């Protein structure tokens, strides 16, 4: 699957990009018709510790799935986004198999 990582107002290091690629590649085990994923990494200028925002847009046939999480670290956000997307993909696959 093609993963586009866009970091807003900072440069994401290669370790983070590779981590995102590995996490999102695992989603293909649950739903094999994923076209691509757009990942947006943002840092919010707030005094709070939870200032890292990660948005993942997953393009699949029949509509896109969007997940947005705010955490202390980008890795934590990507973990949460991936598990949320996993649940949604399983639910979508169950709906499709129920209609066939």
C-alpha positions as CSV (number, residue, x, y, z in Angstrom):
1,X,0.0,0.0,0.0
2,X,1.2,3.5,-0.8
3,X,1.6,5.7,2.3
4,X,2.0,9.4,1.9
5,X,3.4,11.1,5.1
6,X,3.0,14.9,5.3
7,X,4.5,16.7,8.3
8,X,3.2,20.2,8.8
9,X,5.8,22.9,10.0
10,X,8.5,20.3,10.8
11,X,10.5,17.5,9.1
12,X,9.6,13.9,10.1
13,X,12.7,11.7,10.5
14,X,13.0,8.5,8.5
15,X,12.5,6.3,11.6
16,X,9.1,7.8,12.1
17,X,8.1,7.4,8.5
18,X,9.2,3.7,8.5
19,X,7.3,3.1,11.7
20,X,4.1,4.6,10.1
21,X,4.6,2.5,7.0
22,X,5.0,-0.8,9.1
23,X,1.9,0.0,11.2
24,X,-0.3,0.8,8.3
25,X,1.0,-2.1,6.2
26,X,-0.5,-4.4,8.9
27,X,-4.0,-3.1,8.1
28,X,-3.8,-5.0,4.8
29,X,-4.2,-8.3,6.8
30,X,-7.7,-7.2,7.8
31,X,-8.8,-5.5,4.5
32,X,-6.9,-6.2,1.3
33,X,-8.6,-3.5,-0.9
34,X,-6.8,-0.5,0.6
35,X,-5.7,1.9,-2.2
36,X,-3.5,4.3,-0.2
37,X,-3.1,6.1,3.1
38,X,-2.5,9.8,3.7
39,X,-0.9,10.6,7.1
40,X,-0.8,14.2,8.4
41,X,1.5,14.9,11.3
42,X,1.0,18.3,13.1
43,X,2.4,19.9,16.3
44,X,0.0,22.1,18.1
45,X,1.4,25.1,19.9
46,X,-0.2,24.6,23.3
47,X,1.2,24.4,26.8
48,X,-0.3,20.9,27.3
49,X,1.7,17.7,26.8
50,X,-0.7,16.2,24.3
51,X,0.2,18.5,21.4
52,X,1.0,16.0,18.6
53,X,-1.9,15.5,16.2
54,X,-2.0,12.6,13.7
55,X,-4.7,12.3,11.0
56,X,-4.9,9.2,8.8
57,X,-7.0,9.1,5.7
58,X,-7.5,5.6,4.3
59,X,-8.7,5.3,0.8
60,X,-10.8,2.2,0.1
61,X,-13.5,1.4,-2.4
62,X,-16.8,2.7,-1.4
63,X,-15.6,5.7,0.7
64,X,-12.7,6.9,2.7
65,X,-12.0,6.4,6.4
66,X,-10.6,9.3,8.5
67,X,-9.1,9.0,12.0
68,X,-7.7,11.8,14.1
69,X,-5.8,11.3,17.4
70,X,-4.0,13.7,19.7
71,X,-1.2,12.3,22.0
72,X,2.2,13.1,23.6
73,X,4.2,11.2,20.9
74,X,3.6,10.6,17.2
75,X,4.3,6.9,17.7
76,X,1.5,6.7,20.3
77,X,-0.9,8.5,17.9
78,X,-0.1,6.2,15.0
79,X,-0.7,3.1,17.3
80,X,-4.1,4.5,18.3
81,X,-5.0,5.4,14.7
82,X,-4.0,2.0,13.4
83,X,-6.0,0.1,16.1
84,X,-9.0,2.4,15.4
85,X,-8.7,1.8,11.6
86,X,-8.3,-1.9,12.2
87,X,-11.7,-2.0,14.0
88,X,-13.4,0.0,11.3
89,X,-11.9,-2.2,8.5
90,X,-13.1,-5.4,10.2
91,X,-16.5,-3.9,10.7
92,X,-16.7,-2.8,7.0
93,X,-15.5,-6.3,5.8
94,X,-18.2,-8.0,8.0
95,X,-20.8,-5.7,6.4
96,X,-19.6,-6.6,2.9
97,X,-19.6,-10.3,3.5
98,X,-23.1,-10.1,5.0
99,X,-24.4,-8.6,1.8
100,X,-22.9,-11.2,-0.5
